[in-house]
Amino acid sequence: MNKLSHFAIAIGRNKFYPLFCIICVTGAYIYTDPINDFNLRYAVSYAGAFLGLLCVILLAKRKNLGNVLGMLAVIAECCANFLGGNIGAGLPTFYYFGSHIYGILTWQKNLDNNKSVKVRTLNENAFLYALIFLIAAAFFNIYLTNEIGAINTSYQLITNCFIFGLGVVAQLLLMMRYAFNWYLWVLLNVLVISLNIYTDNIVIATQYLIYLFNAIYGICEWKLSEQNEKEKKN
């Protein structure tokens, strides 16, 4: 591993890392001044962010408990995104909820001696199917947004389309234990950060900034596990 990978893993495995993440997103929520100017969207966003951060940290560590917390987190995130009119960012959460149920069951059957899920390598055929699925999901989001009648700017609609497509594919690969999923989460997190800055939701923007680092940590952690699995087979 290079120095960047060592650095990311060192931070991700530090016992204070989850606490630091919670402090950051709590600070973002306090910044919205909830006592004097309460906003339901921000409050729901904070609940989803709190649970979501714990979820993705555990998933990056290949722990099945992350799927349980993920089911709770996506409910809150879905409500927050719909309150902000971000249909593309909100719709995948219905799919995420169901996929976490699948994840709980399939991960439990594929644990190593450390109770961490075993990682799989993405082959060329699976990559091609994932790409086709991503494009189809993006166009499906345009259709749903029009049917629901949500008012989006061109930038908001295009960004939501990519968020929807990337989210569906990345979550599928994650639940199927493919290490490649974390690269897609990096792209998705960058888009969600920009979208929520654009639609003025500092809580979710901060949450996904932490998600961005966690996705990088996930790449390093899962890649290391992937290498270890290959060495065992050889």
Secondary structure, DSSP 4 states (H G I P E B T S, - for coil): --HHHHHHHHHHTSTTHHHHHHHHHHHHHHHT-TTTS--HHHHHHHHHHHHHHHHHHHHHTT-THHHHHHHHHHHHHHHHHHHTT-HHHHTHHHHHHHHHHHHHHHHHTSB-TTS-BPPB---HHHHHHHHHHHHHHHHHHHHHHHHHT----HHHHHHHHHHHHHHHHHHHHHHTTBTTHHHHHHHHHHHHHHHHHHTT-HHHHHHHHHHHHHHHHHHHHHHHHHHHHHHHH-
